[in-house]
Amino acid sequence: ERTQRVFITDCEGPISKNDNAYELSEHFIPNEGTFFALVSKYDDVQADIVKKPGYKAGDTLKLILPFLRAFGATNEKIERFSAKNILLVPGAAVTLRFVRGIMPSFLVSTSYQQYMQALCNVVDFPLKNVYCTELNLDKYQISGKEVEELKRLKEEIVAMPMIKVPEKATSIKDFSAGDQQTIQRLDKIFWEKISEMGAGKMLKEVNPIGGFEKANAVKDIMKKTGCKLCDTMYVGDSITDVQSFQLVKENDGLTVSFNGNAYAIREAEIAVLSDNAAVTSVLAEVFNNHWRKGVLEVVREWSYSGLRRYCSPVLWSQIWRLYPKTLPKVEIITSSNKERLMKESTVFRKTVRGEAVGGLG
């Protein structure tokens, strides 16, 4: 009897072009995409370099909440905005339907539940197979005095220069003096000032599903399905997927970076650069039928003849229709091509998701 395989994918990146938290910040916090970009960069530093105890990649989603609340965001407004602004990667709905038809499939996302609910409605995916960040913003009432203070802090944050993470940085000492100052000031703002406010409750109570919480979700899926990590395919694209990639890879499962940034390429086994999610269907079908070994064979060859040999006729004709001349780039990540793929994938992700969203960690 053949082993049951399982498919797990991140949402924003592999399935949708959105960065919902960035878009919410831009919508509610007056003309400030820069606010989110800076807080997101600070998040990368905390998670990847400082490794602040208890902090995880994706905690940006709790850091921005006091500000969203101060500028009038509510559960209903977030739901309405999210539902109106869903932007899918071409082929994503078809891919999710296809993969669900061949094996148990799950979405593990750092996004707020309001966004994931709206997305599931659009792609007809069962909400019970989704892990995401629970948020009840309405339960946090903040005083007028705090609202004024948060608005003042927002002005201070957007006036700060963007943090640049030096290549191969291992500690704060590797940053420029100016960036060290910015990071220290943000530490004070979030962990002293806001933490002491009533609004600071959000920082303590909201638990974004990023970093190790995504890895915990993967473990929970193993329990639920009775599947093994070696029979798991995990698709991700950012710093919030690092621990899940490590967990699945260490246990001989398949890890795929879909238009990933440098953090994703650093940890995954296969890099996909594609403007359509159909490639995920191909890798999932081959994984389901021939396990990881089969996928690596297909990717090593990555040609029309190889795909014809491995794919079902339906999938083969879909790929042929989408890409009659050149296949999208799919490569096994090795120590010799990692640097190149980091650059290529980072550039490509911006062409698919836009410069602002594509540049986020």
Buried (B, 14 or more C-beta within 10 A) or exposed (E): EEEEBBBBBBBBBBBBBBBBBBBBBBBBBEEBBBBBBBBBBBBBBBBBBBEEEEBBBBBBBBBBBBBBBBBEBEBEBBBEBBBEBBBBBBBBBBBBBBBBEBBBBBBBBBBBBBBBBBBBEEBEBEEEBBBBBEBEBEEBEBEEEBBEBBBEBBEEBBEBEEBEBEEEBEEBEBBEEEBBEBBEEBBEBBBEBBBEBBBBBBBEBBBBBBBBBBBBBBEEBBEEBEBBBBBBBBBBBBBBBBBBBBBBBEBBBBBBBBBBBBBBBBBBBBBBBBBBBBBBBBBBBBBBBBBBEBBBBBBEEBEBEBBEEBBBEEBBEBBBEBBEEEBBBBBBBEEEBBEEBBEBBBEBBBEBBEEBBBBBB
